[in-house]
Amino acid sequence: MPDPTSTLTHLLAHHRDFEDFRALMQETSAGRFGAIWWGVWQQYVAPVLPPTGLVIDLGCGPGGLFAPLRKVMPEVRIVGVEVQPAMLRAARELAIEVGATIVEADLNGALPLPDNVADVVTAVHVLHELPFPVPLLREALRVLRPGGAFLLFDWVRQPLRQYTNGAVLTPDLLQHFREHCLFTADDLAYLCDDVGFRVLEVIGRRNNQYAMLACVKPAAA
């Protein structure tokens, strides 16, 4: 019987055909990691990331961040964490090309990574996939070194009319709306603050359909 607390169980119910979703994530990665992303990166991440530092991408999917990050930081160490098999296959193939490391792990629990090891942790379009996202944020804080940067990028609450954008409302679309639009940008900031991050800035994206949060792990954390 499937474990109802497993992120993979939740993902299977939410997306079903993961080969299609994997392809969609690959096709749309350029939009996620475009000029605004790298502008935020330059402001908040670059100052704390050494040339050979460590970046951990939680819920890396098919590895959309890997190649553009390698282009910006040729010597940086990259670790992607993922659990879904279709995403893992694509991420592992890409990791060979760019020299990244893949860790198979469920973000719903403890990660097989040491404390205070990363200079930067990212979580891009993954927090909404978790029925309870607090463990992900706690683990992001744990593996990040004091003074390190955390970038969170995810869906935020918006009106149903804006979310559907003229599409026919179906039970599946409404379920996606419930998951994508559960939290406001302020809610995400509260969650990050509550686990111990210091939120530096919240940036709205694409008519405030999404938000990017730039956070830091305090030196005393």
N, C-alpha and C positions, 0 to 999 in steps of 0.2 A: 504494500500500500504506500503511495507517495507520502513523503514527509511534508505536512502542511506548512512547516516553518522553513522549509528549504527555499532558497532564492530560485533554484532551478525549477521547482514545482510551480512557483508563482510565474516565472517567465514562460513556461510552457503553456499555462492557461491564458496568459496575456497575449502572446505572439503566435503560438502554434507553429506556423511554417517559418522556421528560423533561417532556412536558406534564403528565402525572399527577404527577410529582415536584415540578414547579414549583407546581402547585396545592396539594400537600401542604405544601410549605414556606410558602406564603402562609397556609394555614389554621392552621398551628401556630406562627406567628411570635410571637403574643402570649404563649405559654408560654415561649419563649426569652427574650423581653425583658420579663419581669415584675418583680415587686417585688425579688427577689433580685438580678437583673441591675443594677437601678438603685440598689440599696443598695451593691453593690460599686463601681458607677460613682461614686456620691457620695463614697465613701471614698478611692478611689485615682485616679480620673480627673478629677473636678471641680476638685481643687486645682491641676492642671497644664494645664487647658484654658481659654484665654481665651475671652471671649464670641464673638469672631470667629475663633477658632482653626480648625485643619484636622483633621478626622477622616477617616482612610482605612480603609474596610471591605474587607478582602481576602476574595475569594470571597463577594461580597455576595448572590449568588443573586437572587431577585426583588426585593430591596431591603427586606426586613422590618425592618431597623433604621432606615430613612430617616425615616419619619413619626414614630415615637416620639422619635427623637433631635431632629428639628426642633421637636417640641413642648416638649422639655426645654431645648433651646438654639436659640432662634429665629434667631440670626444666625450660627451656626456653619457653616463650609464643610464639605461632605460630598463625598467621592469614593468611589465604589464600583468595585471591580475584579472582573471576571467574564469567563468565557470561553465558557460554554455558551449556545448560541443562544436556547433557550427562556427561560432565566433572563435573558439580556440584554434580550430584548424587553420582559419585564415590568419589569425594573429601569429601562430607559430611559423607559417610560411614566410610572412613578412619579417618576423623577427630574425630569421636566418639572413635575409638580405641586408638588414640595417644594423645587425649586431645587438639586438635586444634580448632580454630574458623574459620568459613567460612563466608565471606561477598560476597553477590551477587551484582556485580556492573560492569558497562561498563567502561573499561579503556580508552575509548575515551573522557571521561569527568571527572568532579569533583568526587572524591571518598568520601563516607560517613565515613571519618576517620579524627581525630583531627590533628592539626598541631604539628610538632616536637615530635611525640609520639614514633617512632620506633628507635631502635638501629641499625637495619639492614633492608634494603629493597633488595629484589631479583626480577629479571625479566628474566626468562629462556625460550628461544625460543618463545617469545611472541611479541617482538617489531616489527618483520617483518609482523605480522598478522594485524597490524593497518595501515589503509590507510594514516594516519598522526600521527606519534608516539610522537610528541612533548608534547601533554597533559599528556601522561603517564610519561614522564621524569619529567615534572613540578610537577606532583602530587607525584612522588617518592621523589623529593627534598623537597616538602612541608611537607610530613608526617614524614620525617626523622629528627631526632634531629641533631643539629650542632655537628660535629665530628663523626656522624654515617656513616656507610659504605653502599655503593650501589654496588651490583654485577649484571652486565648485561652479558648475555650469549646468543649469537644468530648467525644465518647464516650471512656470509659475501660474497662479490662478488668473483666469481671464473669463469674460462672459462666454456663455455657450454659443451665442450667435457668432462671435469672433472666432471661436475655436473651430466650429463646423465649416465656416467660410463657404456657405452655400451647399455643402454636401448633405445628402439625405441622412437624417438621423436614424441610426440603427442601434440595436442593443450593444453591438460591439463598439461602435463609435462612442456611445454614452459611457461605456466602461472605460475606454481610453481617456475620455474627458475626466472621469472621476480620479483616475490615477495621475494624469498629467497636471491637473489643475487643483490638486489638494492644497498645496502650500502657496502662500504669497511670498514675495521676495523678503518681506520682513520676517515671515515665519522661518525661512531658511537662515536668515541672519540670527534669529533667536536660537535655533537649533545648534548652529555653530558656536555661538557664544556660550550656550548652556553646557556644552561638553568641554569648554576650556579654550577655544580659539579666541583671538581678538580679530574682529571683523574690521578691515581697513576701508573697504568700499563695496557698495552694491551697484552693479551696472545693469541697466535694462537692455535687453536685446530684442530686435525685431518687433517693434511696437509693443514692447513689454510682454511678449509671449514667453520670454525666457529671462533668466537673470544670471549674471556672473557675480560671484562673491570672491573677493580677494581677502584672504585671511592669513594670520601669522600665528605660530605657536609661541606664546610668551616664554621668555627666558626662564621664568620660575615654574613653568608647567611641568 
